[in-house]
Amino acid sequence: MSVELNHRITGEGAPLILLHGLFGSLENLGGIARRLQDEWQIHALDQRNHGSSPHTETMDYPAMAADVIAYMDARGIDKASLLGHSMGGKVAMQVALQAPARVSRLIVADIAPVSYTPRHDAILEGLKGIDLTRVASRQDADGLLAEFVETLPTRQFLLKNLERIPSDAQTDSGPRFRWRLNLPVIDACYGNLAKAPEGDVPFGGPVLFLKGADSAYIQEKHREQIQWLFPAAQLRIIQDTGHWLHAEKADTFAALCRRFLAEDPRS
């Protein structure tokens, strides 16, 4: 069953739906939204179990794609372009494979339509290992998380999911902070999120894959699967970027998106 996703709408023009990655929220692609909202109506979504969207007991790509399609239905959007990063890219691909008539153009940022070996075990262990009753500040949480996640920028990104409980909802012995993430379900369903999008019939519409040059998420060995599922796909590589290419070189990323979205469909 689909859920009603939290969202933010900015700009005017043809609809462009933005889908964030694992442990993220609609804020993650905010810089790209601001750079494109002059020509497109941006629909930035919090995916299920993330941000301010509902928590559910299930989490897989067909269900998450159904959430996006239900969002489009509720707002009378017959067809939209989709831009997804990482997990959001897999959701975007799933929408295109599941409901191809609803997708005008597809942009997939630094992810391939393949299954990956687990690579977030330390992050999940770190987040689960934080005893929130011991956390009086974000600095406390950062110190606890540092035992599992070495890099400060990654910890800062993850701790955006930590929110202070309103004072009138706190108890004397209870925690002062809580997770916006539905951490138990994300942990339980992580195997589903590592899988490839599901589809037996290729999506024939225009697709742009954007790869960070220093990232290993899109590899040469994935080319065959990409071409099978998305025969009209093109690939662009952004130099001197890793998996967070949309943040590391936002202007370049947005310019490539703008050029692709504005292409004449007859070309």
C-alpha positions in Angstrom: 0.0 0.0 0.0 1.3 3.4 -1.0 1.8 6.2 1.6 1.4 10.0 1.2 4.9 11.4 0.9 6.0 14.7 2.5 7.0 17.1 -0.2 8.1 20.6 -1.2 7.0 22.2 -4.4 9.0 25.2 -5.9 9.2 26.8 -9.3 7.0 26.7 -12.3 7.1 24.7 -15.5 7.1 21.0 -16.4 7.2 18.8 -13.3 10.5 17.4 -12.2 10.5 15.0 -9.2 13.6 14.8 -7.0 14.3 11.6 -5.0 17.0 11.5 -2.3 19.3 8.7 -1.3 19.5 6.4 1.7 19.5 8.1 5.2 18.7 11.4 3.4 15.7 13.7 3.0 14.4 16.2 0.4 16.9 18.7 1.7 19.8 16.8 0.1 18.9 17.9 -3.4 18.0 21.4 -2.4 20.9 23.0 -4.2 19.9 21.3 -7.4 16.2 22.3 -6.9 17.2 26.0 -6.5 19.3 25.8 -9.7 16.5 24.3 -11.8 13.3 25.8 -10.4 13.5 28.8 -12.8 12.4 26.5 -15.6 10.8 23.4 -13.9 8.3 22.9 -11.2 10.3 21.0 -8.6 8.6 18.3 -6.5 11.2 17.3 -3.8 10.0 14.2 -1.9 10.8 12.6 1.4 10.7 8.9 0.7 9.0 6.5 3.1 10.8 6.0 6.4 12.8 9.1 5.8 12.5 12.8 6.6 8.9 13.8 7.5 7.2 11.0 5.4 5.3 8.2 7.1 6.9 5.2 8.7 6.0 1.8 7.3 6.8 -1.8 8.1 7.9 -2.5 4.5 10.4 -1.0 2.2 11.3 -2.2 -1.3 11.6 -0.6 -4.7 8.2 -1.5 -6.1 6.5 -0.1 -3.0 8.6 3.1 -3.1 7.8 3.5 -6.8 4.1 3.1 -6.0 4.5 6.0 -3.5 5.8 8.2 -6.2 3.1 7.3 -8.7 0.5 7.9 -6.0 2.0 11.3 -5.3 1.7 12.1 -9.0 -1.9 10.8 -9.1 -2.9 13.0 -6.1 -1.6 16.1 -7.8 -2.9 15.4 -11.3 0.6 14.9 -12.8 0.1 12.7 -15.8 3.8 12.6 -16.7 7.0 13.9 -15.1 10.7 13.8 -15.4 12.5 12.1 -12.5 15.9 12.8 -10.9 17.1 10.4 -8.3 20.4 10.1 -6.4 21.7 6.7 -5.2 18.7 4.9 -3.6 16.5 7.6 -5.1 18.0 6.7 -8.5 16.9 3.1 -8.0 13.4 4.3 -7.1 13.3 6.6 -10.2 14.4 3.6 -12.4 11.7 1.5 -10.8 9.1 4.1 -11.6 10.2 4.1 -15.2 10.2 0.3 -15.5 6.9 0.0 -13.6 5.0 2.8 -15.2 6.9 4.0 -18.3 4.0 6.1 -19.6 4.3 8.3 -16.5 8.0 9.2 -17.1 9.2 11.9 -19.6 12.9 11.8 -18.8 15.0 10.1 -16.3 18.2 11.2 -14.6 20.0 8.7 -12.4 22.9 10.0 -10.2 25.7 7.7 -9.3 23.9 4.3 -9.1 23.4 1.5 -11.6 20.4 -0.9 -12.0 22.2 -3.7 -10.3 22.4 -5.4 -6.9 25.2 -4.3 -4.6 27.0 -6.0 -1.8 26.2 -4.4 1.6 28.3 -1.3 2.2 26.4 0.5 5.0 26.9 -2.0 7.8 29.1 0.2 9.9 26.7 3.1 9.5 23.7 1.0 10.5 25.6 -0.4 13.5 26.7 3.0 14.5 23.2 4.5 14.3 21.6 1.6 16.1 24.4 1.7 18.8 23.7 5.2 19.9 21.9 5.2 23.2 19.7 8.3 22.9 19.2 8.5 26.7 23.0 9.4 26.8 22.6 12.2 24.2 22.2 15.7 25.5 23.5 17.4 22.3 24.5 16.7 18.8 28.1 16.7 19.9 27.3 13.8 22.2 25.8 11.9 19.3 28.7 12.7 17.0 31.2 11.3 19.6 29.3 8.1 19.8 28.9 7.7 16.1 32.6 8.4 15.5 33.4 5.0 16.8 31.8 3.6 13.7 32.0 6.3 11.1 35.4 8.1 10.7 34.6 10.9 8.4 33.1 14.0 9.9 31.1 15.1 6.8 29.4 11.6 6.7 28.5 11.9 10.4 27.2 15.4 9.9 25.0 14.1 7.1 23.7 11.2 9.1 23.0 13.4 12.2 20.7 15.6 10.2 18.2 12.8 11.0 18.5 13.5 14.8 15.8 15.9 16.0 15.1 17.3 19.4 11.9 16.0 21.1 9.6 19.0 22.0 10.0 19.9 25.7 6.4 19.1 26.4 6.8 15.6 25.1 10.0 14.9 27.1 10.1 13.0 30.4 12.6 13.3 33.2 14.2 10.0 32.5 13.6 9.8 28.8 15.7 10.9 25.8 16.0 14.5 24.6 16.5 13.5 20.9 14.9 11.0 18.5 15.5 9.8 15.0 13.4 11.0 12.1 14.4 7.9 10.2 12.6 4.6 10.8 15.8 3.0 11.7 14.6 -0.5 12.6 12.7 -0.9 9.3 15.6 0.5 7.2 17.9 -2.0 9.0 15.5 -4.9 8.5 14.9 -4.0 4.8 18.4 -3.1 3.9 18.7 -6.3 1.8 15.8 -5.0 -0.4 17.5 -1.7 -0.8 20.8 -3.3 -2.0 18.9 -5.1 -4.8 18.4 -4.0 -8.4 15.2 -2.4 -9.6 12.7 -4.9 -11.0 11.8 -4.9 -14.6 11.5 -7.4 -17.5 10.7 -4.8 -20.2 13.2 -2.0 -21.0 12.3 1.7 -20.6 12.8 3.2 -24.0 12.6 6.9 -23.0 15.6 9.2 -22.6 17.9 8.5 -19.7 20.9 10.3 -18.3 23.3 8.5 -15.9 25.6 10.9 -14.1 28.7 9.3 -12.5 31.2 10.8 -10.0 34.6 10.1 -11.5 36.0 9.0 -8.1 33.0 6.8 -7.3 32.8 3.1 -7.8 29.0 2.8 -7.9 28.8 2.8 -11.7 31.3 0.5 -13.3 32.2 -0.7 -16.8 30.8 -4.2 -15.9 27.3 -2.5 -15.4 27.2 -1.3 -19.0 25.4 -4.3 -20.3 22.6 -4.2 -17.7 22.2 -0.4 -18.2 21.9 -0.8 -22.0 19.4 -3.7 -21.6 17.0 -1.9 -19.3 17.6 1.7 -20.7 18.6 1.4 -24.3 18.5 5.2 -24.9 20.7 5.9 -21.9 23.7 8.2 -22.1 26.5 8.6 -19.5 28.2 11.7 -18.3 31.1 11.7 -15.9 31.8 14.6 -13.5 35.5 14.9 -12.7 36.9 15.3 -9.3 33.7 14.1 -7.6 32.7 11.0 -5.6 29.2 9.7 -4.7 28.0 13.1 -3.6 28.6 14.6 -7.0 25.4 16.8 -6.8 26.8 18.6 -3.7 30.5 18.5 -4.7 30.0 20.2 -8.1 26.4 21.4 -8.0 26.8 23.9 -10.8 28.2 21.3 -13.2 25.6 18.7 -12.1 22.7 21.2 -12.6 24.0 22.3 -16.0 24.1 18.7 -17.3 20.6 18.1 -16.0 19.3 21.4 -17.5 20.8 20.5 -20.9 19.4 17.0 -20.9 15.9 18.1 -19.7 15.7 20.8 -22.4 16.7 18.5 -25.3 14.3 18.3 -28.2 12.7 14.8 -27.9 13.0 14.5 -31.7 16.8 14.8 -31.6 
